[in-house]
């Protein structure tokens, strides 16, 4: 008797099911993918009995009776005709293993009917027996899986708790719904609707409907076409103020197939490397469309991994698309700000051109009383007032008594004390001063208070305020206060904005350093470095000295030069200009510590972060009003302003509804 035997089909199917069906989520994935391949526009998945009973219904093409029977045979598929078709796949399934594998480990029933057929077909499968009969059913297909793993007790024993298994099912449904936003998905667990998408083909709306994003994250859209690589990249990323401690907030879809894509993960790490804290990961949904001939989907039993014919080129395309999207979002914000200011200036000009109506004294008094009454009840949403200077009117000093007498008139006349755009003009005496001085007096002693009057900009007695550099805040911003020489408060159209001075300056310096490093202008690096007349010794440990030698090339590109004596002691002979005005020795030592923990490819980036952080003004250092306005104005001009290079938020924003909820919790 021969020792080698051919296994019966139902045993072979059970063995194959071990690769295809890992858990209940695998069954849902295979059946829903079949529904999508059948052209369904509506798919409903119902889970019950601790995830062992699964029902998938769709309104797809349906199957003819003979096709329905053949579909349960191993390696029977309608999606391939030859091996060459593997390089032109436009379907999710192609091996012909899913239905026979699932049917071999469950009690399986299929109801199917084409849109043209008068009746449908019912297929039942249990214990390796297949039966077919006619039945009445709606067009499309319904797959019912009962008692999953009933004949494989070992697999049943290792099933997790129902909540855990359903969590995996929900992840599968989320990824499929996002990959096919034009299809309406419904997920039901024990009779309760857990997820429902509209199928309106809106990717950002589907991401929220599927529960992948909460809907509170501000998103950046990714749109890129790279003809050189023959790929299109689409998607949405959360702004750097929102991130996670794991990669579960990242979804990659390649040719409508949700996969594990190391290229996307690496590109996201690069794009967010100086925007979020180390060890944190962004929220992103990235879809890639490319020629099927450039990708092999037949390398993993569950088709979760792909192999690319030109992985390096595709990585560069994705990385450029993500980086460009993050930068362009800030540029679009700046352009919108300019457009808003231009619209307001046009509205002011139109208002100035309106004819003046003369009123009698009684009429003027009645109108004034009406205005006061109105402003007490509901302040106007937008007032256009002349700009004011940031210095008190030195031409008249009001006595305390005079201030008290004029208090009520002042309050009525100054319901809003700044116009939408606050401008500070630098005098000739101030132009030679270094920005962000350390020796200025703290606090906002010159902020407007009741009883003080200010000179409108351009009307000051000293005409030199009309010359020099100007620092302008966005339309609708009003400076409110300065807390502990650390936090700067602004009133905006939306509500309240709090900016931390150190982090804002750090982001500004970092972007400036990057621009110098990436500049193609010859001599830019040499113009921004300082040669030392006498080299400064560095007190480094042997390990730090080794790090310095290993990172010498990266630090040289940043403007550093070091020398080593016979005993191996290091000294700095040249450094970036930003460090020339501060105690640079401890800054360099801290930079070496930061570089020591960085990857070889990120040494230059980590050193730049460290330089910006150590060179920025520190919290507690007092700033004058001029310096605060310059600091905020420079920071607002940066492309990526939401976080510092280490990922800390630069500002906190509170809208009026959010402030109301803080004081009036539900």
C-alpha positions as MATLAB code, in Angstrom:
seq = 'XXXXXXXXXXXXXXXXXXXXXXXXXXXXXXXXXXXXXXXXXXXXXXXXXXXXXXXXXXXXXXXXXXXXXXXXXXXXXXXXXXXXXXXXXXXXXXXXXXXXXXXXXXXXXXXXXXXXXXXXXXXXXXXXXXXXXXXXXXXXXXXXXXXXXXXXXXXXXXXXXXXXXXXXXXXXXXXXXXXXXXXXXXXXXXXXXXXXXXXXXXXXXXXXXXXXXXXXXXXXXXXXXXXXXXXXXXXXXXXXXXXXXXXXXXXXXXXXXXXXXXXXXXXXXXXXXXXXXXXXXXXXXXXXXXXXXXXXXXXXXXXXXXXXXXXXXXXXXXXXXXXXXXXXXXXXXXXXXXXXXXXXXXXXXXXXXXXXXXXXXXXXXXXXXXXXXXXXXXXXXXXXXXXXXXXXXXXXXXXXXXXXXXXXXXXXXXXXXXXXXXXXXXXXXXXXXXXXXXXXXXXXXXXXXXXXXXXXXXXXXXXXXXXXXXXXXXXXXXXXXXXXXXXXXXXXXXXXXXXXXXXXXXXXXXXXXXXXXXXXXXXXXXXXXXXXXXXXXXXXXXXXXXXXXXXXXXXXXXXXXXXXXXXXXXXXXXXXXXXXXXXXXXXXXXXXXXXXXXXXXXXXXXXXXXXXXXXXXXXXXXXXXXXXXXXXXXXXXXXXXXXXXXXXXXXXXXXXXXXXXXXXXX';
ca = [
       0.000    0.000    0.000;
       1.529    3.375   -0.990;
       2.453    5.774    1.788;
       1.654    8.875   -0.239;
      -2.087    9.553   -0.466;
      -4.124   12.256   -2.157;
      -6.158   14.056    0.489;
      -9.910   14.363    0.020;
     -11.060   17.803   -1.136;
     -12.777   18.744    2.129;
      -9.606   17.934    4.142;
      -7.427   19.868    1.687;
      -9.827   22.794    1.970;
      -9.588   22.718    5.755;
      -5.797   22.822    5.529;
      -5.960   25.715    3.050;
      -8.409   27.482    5.346;
      -5.662   27.706    7.951;
      -3.855   30.178    5.666;
      -6.879   32.069    4.372;
      -9.089   32.156    7.493;
      -7.081   33.281   10.490;
     -10.048   34.584   12.489;
     -13.644   35.806   11.895;
     -12.293   39.071   10.475;
     -10.652   37.052    7.680;
     -14.048   35.643    6.691;
     -15.567   39.137    6.585;
     -12.666   40.398    4.483;
     -12.915   37.627    1.890;
     -16.700   37.802    1.547;
     -16.868   41.611    1.377;
     -14.071   41.680   -1.207;
     -16.114   39.265   -3.333;
     -19.068   41.641   -3.040;
     -16.914   44.547   -4.177;
     -15.581   42.557   -7.121;
     -19.222   41.854   -8.028;
     -19.862   45.582   -8.436;
     -21.982   46.075   -5.314;
     -22.925   49.630   -4.330;
     -24.469   48.589   -0.991;
     -23.008   46.017    1.402;
     -24.371   45.004    4.797;
     -22.442   42.859    7.282;
     -24.205   41.428   10.346;
     -22.266   39.729   13.170;
     -23.742   37.639   15.972;
     -23.125   34.615   18.256;
     -19.744   35.910   19.513;
     -18.558   36.536   15.941;
     -19.175   32.920   14.872;
     -22.238   33.802   12.769;
     -21.579   36.167    9.857;
     -23.990   37.406    7.210;
     -22.839   39.462    4.203;
     -25.482   40.837    1.813;
     -24.878   42.913   -1.317;
     -26.707   44.222   -4.387;
     -24.005   43.156   -6.832;
     -24.261   41.287  -10.134;
     -25.216   37.962   -8.555;
     -24.363   34.539  -10.047;
     -25.976   32.148  -12.465;
     -26.806   28.690  -10.985;
     -23.868   26.916  -12.635;
     -21.427   29.655  -11.577;
     -22.719   29.527   -8.006;
     -21.950   25.795   -7.799;
     -18.483   26.156   -9.361;
     -17.588   29.020   -7.033;
     -17.348   26.523   -4.158;
     -14.737   24.421   -5.960;
     -11.090   25.000   -5.024;
      -9.163   27.294   -7.386;
     -12.317   28.177   -9.303;
     -12.407   31.896  -10.152;
     -13.881   34.259  -12.715;
     -11.071   36.786  -12.289;
      -8.165   35.064  -14.058;
      -7.750   33.334  -17.377;
      -3.952   32.997  -17.562;
      -0.841   33.660  -15.483;
      -0.278   36.911  -17.364;
      -3.452   38.275  -15.784;
      -1.632   38.405  -12.441;
       0.165   41.512  -13.751;
      -3.037   43.308  -14.693;
      -5.270   42.621  -11.696;
      -8.159   45.002  -11.129;
      -9.927   42.808   -8.580;
      -9.346   42.094   -4.901;
      -9.688   38.311   -5.139;
      -8.081   36.048   -7.731;
      -6.955   32.747   -6.168;
     -10.351   31.035   -5.896;
      -9.661   29.823   -2.360;
     -11.931   31.965   -0.181;
     -15.370   30.334   -0.595;
     -14.259   26.682   -0.415;
     -11.990   27.459    2.563;
     -14.725   29.227    4.537;
     -17.324   26.592    3.580;
     -15.060   23.794    4.851;
     -14.970   25.152    8.426;
     -18.565   26.384    8.837;
     -22.173   25.737    7.906;
     -22.393   27.886    4.789;
     -25.437   29.078    2.856;
     -25.419   31.246   -0.247;
     -28.402   33.002   -1.841;
     -27.695   34.579   -5.207;
     -29.598   35.925   -8.179;
     -28.676   37.997  -11.209;
     -30.742   41.088  -12.011;
     -32.146   39.426  -15.140;
     -33.029   36.019  -13.644;
     -36.625   35.407  -12.450;
     -35.498   33.229   -9.523;
     -32.361   32.797   -7.496;
     -30.116   29.935   -6.404;
     -29.506   28.553   -2.922;
     -26.236   26.746   -2.174;
     -25.705   24.949    1.132;
     -22.423   23.434    2.276;
     -21.722   21.407    5.443;
     -19.339   18.548    6.233;
     -18.010   18.594    2.671;
     -21.444   18.160    1.051;
     -22.739   20.732   -1.434;
     -26.409   21.120   -2.364;
     -28.018   23.508   -4.848;
     -31.673   24.447   -5.327;
     -33.872   27.231   -6.695;
     -35.179   29.884   -4.312;
     -36.737   33.293   -4.282;
     -34.382   36.127   -3.298;
     -33.508   39.712   -4.164;
     -30.949   40.494   -6.886;
     -27.426   40.251   -5.553;
     -25.825   37.796   -3.149;
     -26.255   36.876    0.512;
     -23.588   34.781    2.231;
     -24.453   33.231    5.608;
     -21.700   31.652    7.690;
     -22.937   29.790   10.803;
     -20.987   28.071   13.562;
     -17.583   29.127   12.308;
     -14.814   26.636   13.283;
     -17.407   24.070   14.423;
     -15.308   21.224   12.952;
     -11.866   22.666   13.835;
     -11.859   22.695   17.671;
      -8.202   23.721   17.892;
      -8.874   26.942   15.956;
     -12.058   27.565   17.923;
     -10.159   27.186   21.196;
      -7.766   29.988   20.284;
     -10.426   32.520   19.337;
     -10.208   35.670   21.462;
     -13.043   37.308   23.347;
     -15.979   38.486   21.277;
     -15.088   42.178   21.740;
     -11.539   41.554   20.538;
     -12.647   39.597   17.483;
     -15.259   42.221   16.613;
     -12.603   44.923   16.916;
     -10.627   43.195   14.162;
     -13.781   42.949   12.036;
     -14.400   46.660   12.511;
     -10.850   47.485   11.386;
     -11.362   45.439    8.213;
     -14.661   47.174    7.491;
     -13.124   50.596    8.082;
     -10.311   49.988    5.614;
     -12.636   48.586    2.942;
     -15.130   51.431    3.363;
     -12.366   54.035    3.014;
     -10.884   52.240   -0.011;
     -14.332   52.303   -1.674;
     -15.980   55.594   -0.611;
     -18.576   55.254   -3.416;
     -19.980   52.091   -1.780;
     -22.411   52.309    1.164;
     -21.310   50.004    4.008;
     -23.289   48.963    7.071;
     -21.847   46.968    9.970;
     -24.228   45.459   12.538;
     -23.197   43.708   15.754;
     -25.899   41.764   17.599;
     -28.615   43.866   15.993;
     -26.950   47.244   16.673;
     -25.606   49.392   13.829;
     -21.970   50.095   14.628;
     -20.803   51.690   11.370;
     -22.578   53.148    8.359;
     -21.152   55.070    5.421;
     -23.178   57.018    2.887;
     -21.415   55.870   -0.293;
     -21.273   59.440   -1.634;
     -17.674   59.037   -2.885;
     -16.338   61.678   -0.468;
     -13.101   60.344    0.978;
     -12.802   62.743    3.924;
     -16.456   62.225    4.899;
     -16.078   58.440    4.627;
     -13.000   58.500    6.871;
     -15.079   60.110    9.614;
     -18.204   58.009    8.977;
     -16.136   54.836    9.205;
     -14.773   56.002   12.560;
     -11.137   56.032   11.464;
     -10.866   59.751   12.352;
     -13.013   61.404   14.998;
     -13.936   64.359   12.792;
     -12.357   66.872   15.177;
      -8.927   66.704   13.567;
      -8.068   69.521   11.136;
      -7.026   67.754    7.931;
      -4.514   68.461    5.180;
      -5.405   67.122    1.744;
      -2.808   65.281   -0.346;
      -3.077   65.600   -4.142;
      -0.155   64.639   -6.359;
       0.344   63.159   -9.823;
       3.833   61.880  -10.636;
       3.973   61.074  -14.330;
       7.588   59.884  -14.044;
       6.499   57.060  -11.735;
       3.050   56.660  -13.263;
       1.289   57.066   -9.921;
      -1.400   59.223   -8.345;
      -1.313   59.951   -4.624;
      -4.411   61.096   -2.776;
      -5.443   61.223    0.855;
      -5.788   63.224    4.035;
      -3.437   63.787    6.962;
      -4.197   65.283   10.351;
      -2.293   68.426   11.231;
       0.719   67.883   13.516;
      -1.242   68.893   16.613;
      -2.994   65.492   16.442;
      -0.997   62.250   16.696;
      -1.003   58.809   18.323;
       1.362   56.593   20.264;
       1.057   53.803   17.653;
       0.616   53.423   13.902;
      -3.048   52.403   14.041;
      -4.026   55.845   12.759;
      -2.240   55.214    9.440;
      -3.981   53.507    6.524;
      -2.382   52.868    3.139;
      -4.493   51.869    0.139;
      -2.752   50.777   -3.057;
      -4.979   50.242   -6.093;
      -8.022   50.113   -3.768;
      -6.382   47.429   -1.618;
      -5.636   48.164    2.069;
      -2.100   46.900    2.691;
       0.877   47.200    5.008;
       3.129   49.579    3.098;
       6.565   50.329    4.608;
       7.125   52.995    1.938;
       4.232   55.090    3.217;
       5.263   54.623    6.845;
       8.800   55.743    6.065;
       7.568   58.744    4.055;
       5.244   59.810    6.890;
       8.076   59.489    9.407;
      10.159   61.812    7.230;
       7.386   64.356    6.623;
       6.490   64.604   10.327;
      10.015   64.184   11.723;
      10.227   67.845   12.759;
       6.530   68.357   13.444;
       5.529   65.807   16.107;
       7.379   64.381   19.145;
       9.706   61.448   18.685;
       7.932   58.145   19.317;
       4.585   59.538   18.159;
       2.915   58.838   14.828;
       0.604   60.904   12.612;
      -2.964   60.227   11.526;
      -3.137   59.670    7.781;
      -5.041   57.937    5.015;
      -2.940   57.665    1.861;
      -4.217   56.136   -1.380;
      -1.863   55.259   -4.233;
      -2.929   54.436   -7.768;
      -0.323   52.974  -10.102;
      -0.018   50.617  -13.031;
      -0.905   47.062  -11.833;
       2.122   45.848  -13.768;
       4.396   47.675  -11.317;
       3.146   45.797   -8.257;
       2.963   42.126   -7.266;
       0.017   41.299   -4.978;
       0.644   37.548   -4.983;
       3.310   37.345   -2.264;
       1.148   36.864    0.855;
      -1.756   34.443    1.473;
      -3.973   37.235    2.797;
      -2.725   39.764    0.194;
      -1.751   42.237    2.933;
       1.703   42.918    1.513;
       2.882   44.050   -1.906;
       6.132   44.096   -3.820;
       6.945   47.057   -6.088;
       9.054   47.008   -9.225;
      10.471   50.470   -8.401;
      10.135   50.902   -4.653;
      12.702   53.706   -4.335;
      11.039   55.851   -6.974;
       7.602   55.312   -5.460;
       8.904   56.192   -1.993;
      10.317   59.492   -3.255;
       7.004   60.313   -4.948;
       5.038   59.654   -1.749;
       7.519   61.521    0.426;
       7.479   64.612   -1.832;
       3.673   64.565   -1.988;
       3.285   64.434    1.801;
       5.910   67.112    2.483;
       4.471   69.424   -0.171;
       0.932   69.028    1.200;
       2.017   69.994    4.716;
       3.794   73.088    3.428;
       1.127   74.182    0.947;
      -1.564   74.125    3.618;
       0.221   76.938    5.433;
       0.740   78.827    2.172;
      -2.977   78.541    1.395;
      -3.753   79.894    4.859;
      -1.493   82.891    4.249;
      -3.095   83.569    0.847;
      -6.556   83.412    2.404;
      -5.407   85.911    5.018;
      -4.231   88.316    2.312;
      -7.505   87.939    0.428;
      -9.465   88.626    3.610;
      -7.505   91.796    4.301;
      -7.949   92.986    0.713;
     -11.699   92.384    0.938;
     -11.896   94.368    4.166;
      -9.898   97.236    2.664;
     -12.274   97.292   -0.307;
     -15.243   97.339    2.068;
     -13.713  100.250    3.980;
     -13.136  102.169    0.742;
     -16.698  101.553   -0.342;
     -17.986  102.734    3.011;
     -15.893  105.882    2.796;
     -17.393  106.624   -0.618;
     -20.982  106.532    0.693;
     -22.755  109.958    0.888;
     -22.773  111.593    4.315;
     -26.233  112.204    5.800;
     -26.574  115.244    8.077;
     -28.689  114.936   11.217;
     -29.970  117.599   13.569;
     -28.745  117.663   17.178;
     -31.872  115.876   18.557;
     -31.588  113.227   15.865;
     -27.901  112.633   16.628;
     -28.661  112.232   20.365;
     -31.438  109.727   19.641;
     -29.174  107.709   17.338;
     -26.351  107.766   19.902;
     -28.673  106.470   22.632;
     -29.878  103.750   20.281;
     -26.309  102.731   19.455;
     -25.372  102.478   23.154;
     -28.434  100.402   23.891;
     -27.662   98.093   20.987;
     -24.014   97.615   21.963;
     -24.934   96.723   25.537;
     -27.341   94.042   24.326;
     -25.320   92.551   21.480;
     -21.918   93.934   20.414;
     -21.523   94.189   16.643;
     -19.646   91.332   15.046;
     -17.298   93.619   13.098;
     -16.174   97.189   13.813;
     -13.706   99.077   11.679;
     -11.650  101.507   13.736;
      -8.473  103.392   12.988;
      -5.277  101.638   13.999;
      -3.599  102.862   17.154;
       0.028  103.277   18.062;
       1.573  101.124   20.742;
       2.819  104.121   22.765;
       0.758  106.475   24.941;
       0.011  109.976   23.700;
       2.939  111.873   25.186;
       1.464  115.199   24.129;
      -1.056  115.244   26.986;
      -0.938  113.734   30.445;
      -4.351  113.259   32.002;
      -4.606  113.721   35.762;
      -6.210  110.933   37.823;
      -9.296  113.125   38.254;
      -9.510  113.806   34.544;
      -9.101  110.119   33.837;
     -11.911  109.289   36.210;
     -14.189  111.879   34.630;
     -13.507  110.679   31.108;
     -13.783  106.986   31.956;
     -17.397  106.527   30.861;
     -16.870  108.443   27.627;
     -13.749  106.402   26.906;
     -15.498  103.066   27.417;
     -18.358  104.074   25.130;
     -16.029  105.354   22.432;
     -13.646  102.384   22.625;
     -15.753   99.239   22.738;
     -13.063   97.734   20.484;
      -9.650   99.248   21.117;
      -7.742   97.818   18.145;
      -8.715   97.685   14.513;
      -8.608   94.357   12.672;
      -5.011   94.770   11.528;
      -2.529   95.935   14.172;
       0.605   97.520   12.700;
       3.804   98.448   14.526;
       6.268  100.721   12.766;
       9.921  100.604   13.770;
      11.605  103.958   14.376;
      15.054  104.762   13.071;
      16.448  104.552   16.609;
      15.089  101.016   16.963;
      16.357   99.678   13.654;
      19.888   99.106   14.956;
      18.640   97.085   17.932;
      18.822   93.279   17.751;
      15.415   91.590   17.684;
      14.221   89.791   20.790;
      16.416   91.835   23.155;
      17.170   90.344   26.566;
      17.451   93.703   28.366;
      14.028   95.222   27.804;
      11.462   95.866   30.480;
       8.814   93.169   30.909;
       5.021   93.211   30.612;
       2.629   95.250   28.534;
       2.814   98.521   30.410;
       1.524  100.342   27.345;
      -1.529   98.243   26.609;
      -4.677  100.365   26.434;
      -6.546  100.745   29.674;
      -9.575  102.824   30.556;
      -8.746  106.548   30.580;
      -5.581  106.371   28.434;
      -5.626  107.791   24.922;
      -3.340  106.687   22.073;
      -2.061  108.233   18.894;
      -3.512  106.695   15.710;
      -0.784  105.175   13.536;
       0.556  107.738   11.080;
      -0.524  110.704   13.235;
       2.276  110.544   15.784;
       4.203  113.712   16.466;
       7.440  112.012   15.447;
       7.203  111.325   11.720;
      10.026  108.807   11.955;
       7.478  106.149   12.908;
       6.359  106.205    9.281;
       9.691  104.799    8.113;
      11.366  101.495    8.670;
      10.129   97.960    9.052;
       6.519   97.087    9.887;
       5.244   94.113   11.859;
       1.618   93.327   11.119;
      -0.717   90.884   12.809;
      -3.507   89.038   10.966;
      -6.843   90.721   10.442;
      -9.015   90.507   13.516;
      -6.168   89.923   15.997;
      -5.874   92.069   19.141;
      -3.064   91.733   21.642;
      -4.539   91.170   25.106;
      -1.752   90.365   27.544;
       1.626   88.856   28.407;
       1.686   86.267   31.198;
       4.857   85.553   33.218;
       7.100   86.571   30.306;
       6.036   83.345   28.633;
       2.537   83.314   27.137;
       1.170   85.920   24.727;
      -2.616   86.306   24.522;
      -4.490   87.445   21.427;
      -8.154   88.017   20.768;
      -9.143   86.810   17.283;
     -12.328   86.642   15.254;
     -12.696   83.016   16.355;
     -11.995   83.521   20.046;
      -8.763   83.278   22.059;
      -5.249   82.348   20.938;
      -2.343   81.701   23.337;
       1.210   81.566   21.969;
       4.305   80.448   23.853;
       7.240   82.674   22.980;
      10.028   80.059   23.167;
       8.305   77.503   20.940;
       7.230   80.129   18.394;
      10.782   81.460   18.142;
      12.180   77.920   17.917;
       9.964   77.115   14.907;
      10.955   80.419   13.256;
      14.687   79.788   13.689;
      14.356   76.193   12.550;
      12.612   77.137    9.293;
      15.230   79.834    8.709;
      18.057   77.336    9.193;
      16.424   74.863    6.832;
      16.028   77.563    4.188;
      19.744   78.378    4.462;
      20.736   74.732    4.202;
      18.491   74.084    1.187;
      19.352   77.310   -0.620;
      21.004   77.006   -4.031;
      22.446   80.520   -3.782;
      26.251   80.304   -3.656;
      27.826   81.622   -0.495;
      24.698   81.430    1.637;
      26.323   79.083    4.160;
      29.506   81.173    4.452;
      27.420   84.316    5.027;
      25.649   82.717    7.985;
      28.623   81.373    9.932;
      31.005   82.988   12.398;
      34.741   82.234   12.438;
      36.172   82.340   15.954;
      39.375   84.290   16.509;
      40.202   81.975   19.397;
      38.872   78.427   19.316;
      36.679   77.459   22.242;
      37.504   74.140   23.960;
      34.687   71.675   24.582;
      34.646   69.564   27.723;
      33.439   66.299   26.176;
      33.478   62.737   27.423;
      35.155   60.092   25.252;
      31.740   58.901   24.056;
      30.703   62.439   23.129;
      33.983   62.924   21.282;
      33.281   59.802   19.233;
      29.793   61.096   18.416;
      31.274   64.420   17.336;
      33.763   62.716   15.012;
      31.087   60.439   13.528;
      28.747   63.354   12.866;
      31.447   65.757   11.653;
      30.241   65.728    8.031;
      26.642   66.549    8.987;
      27.749   69.320   11.355;
      30.065   70.797    8.733;
      27.096   71.197    6.387;
      25.411   73.196    9.147;
      28.359   75.611    9.459;
      30.394   74.030   12.272;
      34.135   73.388   12.235;
      36.015   71.553   14.962;
      39.652   70.845   15.703;
      41.233   68.134   17.856;
      44.512   68.408   19.762;
      47.030   65.622   20.320;
      45.109   64.355   23.353;
      41.875   64.175   21.373;
      40.239   67.169   23.068;
      37.821   68.966   20.758;
      37.491   72.692   20.163;
      35.054   74.644   18.017;
      36.568   77.029   15.468;
      33.453   78.010   13.496;
      29.722   77.953   14.233;
      26.411   79.126   12.781;
      25.642   82.822   13.179;
      22.604   82.088   15.360;
      24.919   80.829   18.130;
      27.447   83.666   17.972;
      25.557   85.937   20.388;
      24.961   83.350   23.106;
      27.020   81.001   25.266;
      27.533   78.420   22.542;
      29.672   75.855   24.394;
      26.815   74.293   26.417;
      24.613   74.581   23.333;
      27.064   72.491   21.321;
      27.367   69.943   24.113;
      23.586   69.580   24.276;
      23.486   69.268   20.489;
      25.975   66.399   20.619;
      23.756   64.632   23.174;
      20.764   65.000   20.843;
      22.692   63.764   17.822;
      23.931   60.718   19.744;
      20.400   59.269   19.915;
      19.533   59.980   16.262;
      19.814   57.682   13.274;
      22.710   58.237   10.922;
      20.355   59.588    8.260;
      18.789   62.090   10.703;
      21.906   63.537   12.316;
      21.744   66.778   10.354;
      18.056   67.206   11.112;
      18.485   66.536   14.849;
      21.406   68.964   15.011;
      19.298   71.647   13.329;
      16.498   71.062   15.831;
      18.951   71.386   18.711;
      20.456   74.606   17.349;
      17.024   76.174   16.930;
      15.896   75.101   20.390;
      19.034   76.297   22.186;
      19.201   79.574   20.229;
      15.551   80.537   20.788;
      14.540   82.953   23.509;
      13.748   81.202   26.759;
      10.517   81.354   28.688;
      10.815   83.954   31.430;
      12.927   86.293   29.311;
      10.999   89.590   29.083;
      10.228   91.003   25.642;
       9.232   94.505   24.639;
       6.087   95.097   22.625;
       8.175   95.617   19.501;
       9.935   92.300   20.031;
       6.669   90.474   20.678;
       5.156   91.817   17.479;
       8.272   90.895   15.500;
       8.336   87.443   17.066;
       4.681   86.722   16.237;
       4.909   88.314   12.784;
       7.981   86.232   11.857;
       6.404   83.067   13.229;
       3.201   83.593   11.239;
       5.274   83.775    8.037;
       6.661   80.273    8.527;
       5.108   77.515    6.437;
       4.675   74.969    9.261;
       3.701   76.965   12.290;
       1.495   74.673   14.379;
       4.254   72.877   16.297;
       7.915   73.267   17.147;
      10.484   70.929   15.525;
      10.104   68.570   18.510;
       6.325   68.389   18.102;
       5.140   70.661   20.920;
       2.181   72.899   20.059;
       3.132   76.532   19.495;
      -0.341   77.840   20.229;
      -3.594   76.894   21.866;
      -6.811   78.037   20.203;
     -10.186   78.350   21.880;
     -13.208   79.245   19.802;
     -16.118   81.067   21.379;
     -18.272   77.893   21.481;
     -15.412   76.020   23.193;
     -15.008   78.759   25.796;
     -18.751   78.762   26.384;
     -18.729   75.008   26.966;
     -15.924   75.372   29.521;
     -18.068   77.718   31.601;
     -21.382   76.000   30.858;
     -20.715   72.236   30.800;
     -23.616   70.118   29.668;
];
